[in-house]
Amino acid sequence: MEETLLIDQTPEDEPSAEVDVLICKKGDLCLGTRQWIVEETPVTLYFNGDQMITLMCAGKHLDELAVGFFIGEGWIRDRKKLQGVSVDSERGVVDVKYEGDVGSRDKFWLKRAITSGCAKGSVFCDVLDELLSKPVNSEVSVRPDQIWQLMESLNRFSSTYKRTHGVHNCILATTDDVIYYRYDIGRHNALDMIIGRAFMDDMSLSDKLFITTGRLTSEVIIKAAQVGIPIVASRHAATKLAVDLAETLNLTLIGYVRGSSMTVYAGKDRLILEKW
């Protein structure tokens, strides 16, 4: 399996810090030591100069995060209308310039559902209404062993997770190759980064897979369906609403991808089940 387009990461680039802690174990002494923990950074997103929302994140790939977030809100649809993204990492500010007026801050909060995403999860109710009328259409299929191989690749990538155990990891892939790898303190942030990067690269997602370490919630399904990702898999479980939405939106949803087993919740027709 080839692994392409990954962002190189050195310890100096990691959003982590070393702190003094006390480790206590049952029936044993408490010992002082040094431990790595993940950084948490507030980043304020602007749209055409208007302040919209402040997200908590690990502080990496902020241009992708902003673009992916506004795609998820239904504000960005046309790659040609994206005029630019300015990032001020020191101030924690990102401004997305997009052609046309898509609404005001009042409208932004008018029809919003707060979801179970880490840091801050939210989706437009209008987005879900629109998705229900346009299920995902994809002819891609995948073997179970390809899912296991992709999960193994994901588990190898994150030095930040290995040092801190404080981030969610995800990859975008074909059935055979890893395309992008991203991580963040919030699983929806990591997905927004993947979506934003693919949008800026003008990449079709209709034949791609999203593999994550986070829970499979309704928000993850909505974000994936909105950009046409047909297969979503995780090493953790799915919620009932996520399964219901995956079935309605024609997504293949796979959880508990661990070792040599997995649970297919929805979209079983995309799995190649003959002996491999």
C-alpha positions in Angstrom: 0.0 0.0 0.0 1.4 3.4 -1.0 1.1 6.4 1.4 1.1 9.7 -0.4 0.6 13.4 0.2 1.2 13.2 4.0 2.3 16.2 5.9 5.7 15.6 7.4 5.8 16.2 11.2 8.7 16.7 13.5 8.6 16.9 17.3 9.1 20.6 17.0 6.0 20.9 14.9 3.8 19.0 17.3 1.1 21.0 19.2 2.2 19.5 22.6 4.0 20.6 25.8 5.7 18.9 28.6 4.4 19.4 32.1 5.1 18.2 35.6 2.5 15.6 36.8 2.0 13.1 39.6 1.3 9.5 38.6 -0.6 7.5 41.2 -1.4 3.8 40.9 -3.6 1.7 43.1 -1.6 0.0 45.8 1.6 1.9 45.0 3.4 5.2 45.7 2.6 8.4 43.7 5.6 9.4 41.7 6.4 12.8 40.1 7.4 12.8 36.4 7.2 14.8 33.2 4.4 14.1 30.7 3.5 15.4 27.3 0.0 16.9 26.8 -1.6 18.3 23.7 -2.0 22.1 23.2 -5.5 23.6 23.0 -5.8 26.8 21.0 -8.8 29.2 20.4 -9.1 30.1 16.7 -11.6 32.7 15.5 -13.1 32.2 12.0 -14.1 35.2 9.9 -16.1 35.0 6.7 -15.6 37.9 4.3 -14.4 40.0 7.2 -17.3 39.2 9.6 -16.5 37.3 12.8 -18.5 34.1 12.9 -17.3 31.6 15.5 -14.4 30.7 17.8 -13.3 27.0 17.7 -11.0 25.2 20.1 -8.4 23.2 18.2 -4.8 22.0 18.1 -3.7 25.1 16.1 -2.6 23.3 12.9 -3.8 23.5 9.3 -6.0 26.5 10.1 -6.8 27.3 6.5 -8.1 23.8 5.8 -10.1 23.9 9.1 -11.8 27.2 8.2 -12.7 26.2 4.6 -13.9 22.8 5.8 -16.0 24.3 8.5 -17.8 26.7 6.2 -18.3 23.9 3.7 -20.0 22.0 6.5 -22.3 25.0 7.2 -23.3 25.1 3.5 -21.7 28.5 2.9 -18.9 27.4 0.5 -19.9 25.3 -2.5 -18.1 26.6 -5.6 -14.2 26.2 -5.7 -14.0 29.1 -8.2 -15.6 31.5 -5.8 -13.1 30.9 -3.0 -10.9 34.0 -3.3 -8.4 33.2 -0.6 -7.8 32.3 3.1 -5.7 34.5 5.3 -4.2 33.0 8.5 -2.8 34.9 11.5 -1.5 32.1 13.7 -0.2 34.4 16.4 -3.5 36.1 16.9 -5.5 32.9 16.2 -7.5 34.4 13.4 -8.6 33.0 10.0 -10.5 35.0 7.4 -12.1 33.2 4.4 -12.8 35.4 1.4 -15.6 34.0 -0.7 -17.5 35.6 -3.6 -21.0 36.6 -2.9 -23.1 37.3 0.2 -24.3 34.2 2.0 -26.0 35.7 5.0 -25.5 37.5 8.3 -24.3 36.4 11.7 -27.9 36.4 12.9 -28.8 33.9 10.2 -25.7 31.8 11.0 -27.1 31.1 14.5 -30.8 31.0 13.6 -31.2 27.3 12.7 -28.3 25.5 14.4 -28.2 22.2 16.3 -25.4 21.7 18.8 -24.0 18.2 18.4 -21.8 15.9 20.4 -18.6 16.8 18.6 -15.4 17.4 20.7 -14.5 21.0 21.3 -17.6 22.4 19.6 -19.8 20.5 17.2 -22.6 22.1 15.3 -24.5 21.8 12.0 -27.0 23.8 10.1 -30.5 22.2 10.2 -30.9 23.5 6.6 -27.9 21.5 5.5 -29.5 18.3 6.8 -32.8 19.1 5.1 -31.0 19.5 1.8 -29.0 16.3 2.2 -32.0 14.2 2.8 -33.2 14.9 -0.7 -29.8 14.0 -2.3 -28.3 10.7 -1.0 -24.7 9.9 -1.8 -24.2 8.3 -5.2 -21.0 6.3 -5.6 -20.0 3.0 -7.3 -16.9 2.5 -5.1 -16.5 -0.9 -3.4 -14.0 -2.1 -0.8 -12.7 -5.4 0.6 -12.7 -5.8 4.4 -8.9 -6.4 4.3 -8.4 -3.0 2.7 -10.3 -1.4 5.6 -8.0 -3.2 8.1 -4.9 -2.1 6.2 -6.0 1.5 6.1 -6.7 1.5 9.8 -3.2 0.1 10.5 -1.8 2.9 8.4 -3.7 5.5 10.4 -2.5 4.0 13.7 1.1 4.4 12.6 1.0 8.1 11.7 0.4 10.2 14.8 3.4 10.8 16.9 1.3 13.5 18.6 -1.2 10.9 19.7 1.6 8.5 20.8 3.1 11.3 23.0 -0.1 12.8 24.4 -3.1 10.4 23.8 -5.0 13.7 23.4 -5.9 13.9 19.7 -8.2 12.3 17.2 -6.6 11.1 14.0 -8.0 10.6 10.5 -7.1 9.9 6.9 -8.6 10.3 3.5 -7.8 7.4 1.2 -8.7 5.5 -1.8 -9.2 1.8 -1.3 -5.5 1.2 -1.6 -3.6 4.5 -0.9 -3.6 7.1 1.9 -4.0 10.6 0.5 -4.2 13.0 3.5 -3.6 12.5 7.2 -4.8 15.0 9.8 -5.3 15.2 13.6 -6.9 17.5 16.1 -8.4 17.6 19.6 -11.8 17.5 18.0 -12.8 14.7 15.6 -15.0 17.0 13.6 -12.1 19.5 13.3 -9.9 16.8 11.8 -12.6 16.0 9.3 -13.1 19.6 8.4 -9.4 19.8 7.7 -9.6 16.8 5.3 -12.6 18.3 3.6 -11.0 21.8 3.3 -7.8 20.4 1.9 -9.6 18.3 -0.7 -11.8 21.3 -1.7 -8.7 23.6 -2.1 -7.0 20.8 -4.2 -10.2 20.5 -6.3 -10.4 16.8 -5.5 -13.5 14.6 -6.0 -14.4 12.7 -2.9 -17.0 10.4 -4.5 -14.6 7.4 -4.6 -12.8 8.1 -1.3 -12.9 6.6 2.2 -12.7 8.5 5.5 -11.0 6.6 8.3 -11.0 8.0 11.8 -10.2 7.2 15.4 -13.3 9.1 16.8 -16.8 8.0 17.5 -19.2 7.8 14.5 -21.8 10.5 15.3 -24.5 12.1 13.3 -22.2 15.2 12.7 -19.6 13.0 11.1 -22.1 11.4 8.8 -23.6 14.8 7.8 -20.2 16.3 7.0 -19.2 13.2 4.9 -22.4 13.1 3.0 -22.3 16.8 2.2 -19.1 16.3 0.2 -20.1 12.9 -1.2 -17.7 10.6 0.8 -19.3 7.2 0.4 -17.5 5.1 3.1 -16.7 6.1 6.7 -14.9 3.8 9.1 -13.7 4.1 12.7 -12.1 1.9 15.4 -14.9 3.1 17.7 -18.7 2.7 17.7 -21.5 4.5 16.0 -24.6 6.2 17.5 -28.1 5.1 16.5 -28.7 8.4 14.8 -25.5 8.1 12.8 -26.6 4.6 11.6 -30.1 5.9 10.7 -28.6 8.8 8.7 -26.0 6.6 7.0 -28.8 4.3 5.8 -31.0 7.3 4.6 -28.0 9.1 2.9 -26.6 5.9 1.3 -23.3 5.9 3.2 -21.3 2.8 4.2 -20.7 3.0 7.9 -18.2 0.7 9.6 -17.1 0.7 13.2 -15.0 -1.2 15.7 -12.3 -1.7 13.1 -9.7 -3.5 15.3 -7.4 -6.4 14.7 -9.2 -8.7 12.4 -12.8 -7.7 13.0 -15.2 -4.8 12.2 -18.9 -4.0 12.5 -20.7 -2.9 9.3 -23.7 -0.7 10.4 -25.0 0.5 7.0 -24.2 0.4 3.3 -23.3 -3.3 3.2 -23.6 -3.4 -0.6 -20.3 -1.6 -1.0 -18.4 -4.4 0.7 -16.8 -7.1 -1.5 -17.5 -10.1 0.7 -16.1 -13.0 -1.4 -13.0 -14.7 0.1 -9.9 -12.6 -0.2 
